[in-house]
Amino acid sequence: MSVEFSLLELASVRVDETPCDTFKHTVAYAQAADGLGFKRFWLAEHHNMQGIASSATAVLIGHVAGNTQRLRVGSGGIMLPNHSPLIVAEQFGTLASLYGDRIDLGLGRAPGTDPVTSRALKRDDSAAENFAQEVQVIQQLLQPSQPQQRLRAVPGEGTQVPIWILGSSLYSAGLAAQLGLPYSFAGHFAPAYMRAALKRYRTEFRPSAHLEKPYFVLGLPVVWSETAEQAMFNASTSFQRITALFRGEPLWLCPPKPVEQLDWSIGEKHSVQEFLALAQIGDELEILDGLQQLRDELAVDEFMFTIDVYDRALRVQTLEVLARIKAHLR
């Protein structure tokens, strides 16, 4: 069976632009992916982060779905500790009512932000401990309602929006296996536990009404250019941003610069390299080879790419390259 290609979007704001500019590009980027046959286009949830404009995730999902035709559009993911399960079911039930069977609901356990912002979202600090129970509440709310059911998601009930478990840990892998749900691993920022998580997911998987066998999506960054040297230059945008993340600084998308001119310590450089351990940076043949190796080793069902580059034309061109690569993957 051939592997699927999908995209994860953070709605990254360039240092010289506004969120409005970002959203226009996000739609154009999604439309390009739609035309090239990508499977999914997921939007992340982040709050109180300068440089990332995907805070109102469900709103952006609707905007992208309304401007595309075939793509499955969803959350990568909704950070459940920040939300009431009923609100999530209503929002995604509304999206499914508007756009039919093109909506995915990816759920994550981490709040995705700092404690101050988490409190500002008015959720209990211990909400993550109830993640498994709240996932099941959402599942129930999206199923056809029962005659005596008192709590209903309207819209939502009966839409059966597909639920995915997202994560970067063994816990998330175990929960996805227990519930018989598809699992997406955040290899784009937390590659260290990927192999152990995949092993647990496949070993412990229990077939369910939603899924007969394990389905594994691997998230990873891609930076393509015509030469390996140019790809490394363009990847410096991501290097700068991750360094800023470690420092607690704004996460604006900055223009690339020669790697030897980057302002980072030896320790920071090492941390960035660990963060990007699964990144595919290079020309077309190098990226094809890297993805084929991962496919051969892990039997990945679907790759979900983040393309964190400053040049928007290059970002769209990378989609065209990935579409060619997909045709050659075994």
C-alpha positions in Angstrom: 0.0 0.0 0.0 1.4 3.4 -0.9 2.2 6.0 1.7 0.1 9.1 2.1 1.6 12.7 2.3 0.0 15.3 4.5 0.9 18.7 6.0 0.9 20.3 9.4 0.5 24.1 9.5 1.4 26.4 12.4 0.3 29.6 10.5 3.8 31.0 11.0 4.1 34.8 10.9 7.1 36.3 9.1 8.9 39.0 11.0 7.9 41.7 8.5 4.2 40.7 8.1 0.9 40.4 10.0 -1.4 37.4 10.8 -3.6 38.6 8.0 -0.8 38.1 5.5 -0.1 34.7 7.1 -3.7 33.5 6.7 -3.7 34.5 3.0 -0.6 32.4 2.5 -2.0 29.5 4.5 -5.0 29.3 2.2 -2.8 29.5 -1.0 -0.5 26.9 0.5 -3.5 24.6 1.3 -4.9 25.1 -2.2 -1.6 24.1 -3.8 -1.5 21.0 -1.6 -5.1 20.2 -2.5 -4.3 20.3 -6.2 -1.2 18.1 -5.8 -3.1 15.3 -4.0 -2.0 15.7 -0.4 -4.2 13.8 2.0 -4.6 16.1 5.0 -3.9 19.6 6.1 -3.9 20.0 9.9 -3.5 23.1 11.9 -1.8 23.2 15.3 -3.0 25.0 18.4 -0.7 27.4 20.2 -1.4 30.4 22.5 0.4 33.5 23.5 3.3 32.9 21.1 4.5 35.7 18.9 5.1 34.3 15.5 2.4 31.6 15.5 -1.1 32.6 14.5 -3.0 29.3 14.9 -4.5 30.0 18.2 -8.2 29.9 17.0 -7.6 26.5 15.5 -11.2 25.6 14.7 -11.8 28.9 13.0 -8.8 28.4 10.7 -9.9 24.9 9.9 -13.2 26.2 8.7 -11.5 28.9 6.6 -9.2 26.4 4.9 -11.9 23.8 4.4 -14.1 26.4 2.8 -11.3 27.3 0.3 -10.3 23.8 -0.7 -12.1 20.9 -2.4 -10.6 17.5 -1.5 -8.1 17.9 1.4 -9.1 16.5 4.7 -8.7 19.5 7.1 -8.3 19.1 10.8 -6.5 19.8 14.0 -2.9 18.8 14.7 -4.1 19.2 17.3 -6.7 20.5 19.7 -4.9 20.6 23.1 -7.7 19.1 25.1 -6.6 20.4 28.5 -7.5 23.9 27.2 -11.1 23.0 26.3 -14.4 21.6 27.4 -15.1 18.3 25.6 -18.6 19.5 24.8 -17.3 22.7 23.2 -14.8 20.6 21.1 -17.6 18.3 20.0 -19.8 21.2 19.1 -17.1 23.0 17.1 -16.1 20.0 15.1 -19.7 18.8 14.7 -20.3 22.3 13.2 -17.3 21.9 10.9 -18.5 18.5 9.8 -22.0 19.8 9.2 -20.5 22.5 6.9 -17.9 20.5 5.1 -19.0 16.9 5.3 -16.5 14.0 5.7 -13.4 16.2 5.3 -12.8 17.1 8.9 -10.4 15.4 11.3 -10.1 15.9 15.0 -6.6 15.3 16.3 -6.4 15.6 20.1 -3.3 16.2 22.3 -2.8 15.9 26.0 -0.3 18.7 26.6 -1.7 22.3 27.1 0.8 23.4 24.5 1.7 26.6 26.4 3.1 27.9 29.6 1.3 27.8 33.0 0.4 31.5 33.0 -1.3 31.2 29.6 -2.9 27.9 30.6 -4.6 29.7 33.6 -5.7 32.5 31.3 -7.5 29.8 29.2 -9.5 29.1 32.4 -8.7 25.4 32.5 -7.8 23.4 35.6 -4.0 22.7 35.8 -4.8 19.0 36.4 -7.0 18.7 33.3 -4.3 16.7 31.4 -4.8 13.9 34.0 -8.4 13.4 32.6 -7.3 13.2 29.0 -8.3 9.6 28.4 -11.8 10.1 29.9 -12.4 13.4 28.0 -11.4 11.8 24.7 -14.1 9.1 25.3 -16.6 11.8 26.2 -16.0 13.5 22.9 -16.3 10.1 21.1 -19.7 9.6 22.7 -20.9 13.1 21.9 -20.0 12.6 18.2 -21.9 9.3 17.9 -25.6 9.0 17.3 -27.4 10.0 20.5 -29.3 7.6 22.6 -33.0 8.1 23.6 -32.3 9.0 27.2 -29.0 10.8 26.7 -29.1 14.1 28.6 -25.9 15.7 27.2 -25.8 16.2 23.5 -23.5 18.1 21.1 -25.7 20.0 18.7 -24.3 20.1 16.0 -22.1 17.1 16.6 -24.2 14.1 17.4 -24.1 11.6 14.6 -21.3 13.3 12.7 -18.8 10.7 13.8 -15.8 13.0 13.1 -12.7 10.8 13.0 -10.6 11.2 16.2 -6.9 10.9 16.2 -4.5 10.7 19.2 -1.5 13.0 18.9 1.6 12.8 21.0 5.3 12.6 21.6 5.3 10.0 24.4 4.7 6.4 25.3 1.5 7.5 27.1 -0.2 8.8 24.0 0.9 5.7 22.1 -0.6 3.4 24.7 -3.9 5.4 24.8 -4.2 5.3 21.0 -3.6 1.6 21.1 -6.1 1.0 23.9 -8.9 3.0 22.2 -8.1 1.6 18.7 -7.5 5.0 17.2 -5.0 6.2 14.6 -1.9 7.7 16.1 0.2 10.7 14.9 3.6 11.1 16.5 5.2 14.6 16.7 8.5 13.8 15.2 8.8 17.3 14.0 9.8 18.5 17.5 10.2 15.4 19.8 11.9 12.6 17.8 13.6 10.9 20.8 10.8 8.6 21.8 9.5 7.9 18.3 10.6 4.3 17.9 9.6 3.3 21.4 6.2 4.9 21.0 5.6 3.2 17.6 6.5 -0.2 19.1 4.1 0.3 22.0 1.3 1.5 19.7 1.6 -1.5 17.4 2.2 -4.1 20.2 -0.8 -3.0 22.3 -3.2 -2.0 19.6 -6.8 -3.3 20.0 -9.1 -3.3 17.0 -12.1 -1.1 17.4 -15.2 0.0 15.5 -13.1 2.9 14.3 -10.0 1.1 13.1 -9.2 -2.6 12.4 -5.4 -2.3 12.5 -2.8 0.3 13.6 -2.4 3.4 11.5 0.7 5.5 12.2 1.5 9.0 11.0 4.9 10.4 11.4 5.4 14.2 11.6 8.8 15.5 10.4 10.3 18.7 9.0 11.3 19.1 5.4 13.6 21.8 3.8 14.1 21.3 0.1 16.4 23.2 -2.3 18.1 22.4 -5.6 21.4 21.8 -3.8 22.2 20.5 -0.3 24.1 23.7 0.4 21.1 25.9 -0.5 18.8 23.7 1.6 21.0 24.1 4.7 20.9 27.9 4.1 17.1 27.9 3.9 16.9 25.6 7.0 18.6 28.4 9.0 15.2 30.0 9.3 14.1 27.0 11.3 17.4 26.9 13.3 16.8 30.6 14.3 13.3 29.9 15.3 14.0 26.9 17.5 16.9 28.7 19.2 14.4 31.5 20.0 12.0 28.9 21.4 14.7 27.6 23.7 15.4 31.1 24.8 11.8 32.0 25.4 11.9 34.7 22.7 9.3 35.5 20.0 9.0 32.9 17.2 8.9 35.1 14.1 9.8 33.5 10.9 13.1 35.2 10.0 15.0 35.4 6.7 17.7 32.7 6.2 21.4 33.5 6.7 24.6 31.5 6.4 24.7 28.9 9.1 28.2 30.1 10.2 26.6 33.5 11.0 23.9 32.2 13.3 23.9 33.5 16.9 23.8 30.3 18.9 26.1 28.7 21.4 27.6 25.2 20.9 25.0 23.9 23.4 22.1 25.5 21.6 23.3 24.2 18.3 23.4 20.7 19.7 19.9 21.1 21.2 18.5 22.3 17.8 20.1 19.3 16.1 18.4 17.0 18.5 15.1 18.8 18.0 15.4 18.3 14.3 16.8 14.8 14.3 14.2 13.5 11.8 14.4 16.6 9.6 14.9 15.9 5.9 17.1 18.7 4.6 18.6 18.5 1.1 17.9 18.2 -2.6 15.2 16.0 -4.1 17.2 12.8 -4.2 18.5 13.2 -0.6 14.9 13.7 0.7 13.6 10.7 -1.3 16.4 8.6 0.2 15.7 9.7 3.7 12.0 9.1 3.5 12.5 5.7 1.9 14.7 4.7 4.7 12.1 5.7 7.3 9.4 4.0 5.3 11.5 0.8 5.1 12.4 0.8 8.8 9.1 1.9 10.3 6.4 1.0 7.7 5.0 4.5 8.1 1.4 4.7 6.8 1.6 8.5 6.4 4.1 11.3 6.5 3.0 14.7 7.8 5.4 17.4 6.9 6.2 20.8 8.4 7.8 23.1 5.9 9.3 26.0 7.9 11.0 28.2 5.4 10.9 32.0 4.9 10.4 32.1 1.1 6.7 31.4 0.4 7.3 30.5 -3.3 9.9 28.0 -2.1 7.4 26.5 0.3 4.8 25.9 -2.5 7.6 24.6 -4.8 8.5 22.1 -2.1 5.0 20.7 -2.3 5.6 20.0 -6.0 8.9 18.2 -5.2 7.2 16.1 -2.5 4.5 15.1 -4.9 7.2 13.8 -7.3 8.9 12.0 -4.4 5.7 10.4 -3.3 5.4 8.8 -6.8 8.7 7.1 -6.3 8.4 5.9 -2.7 7.8 2.1 -2.3 
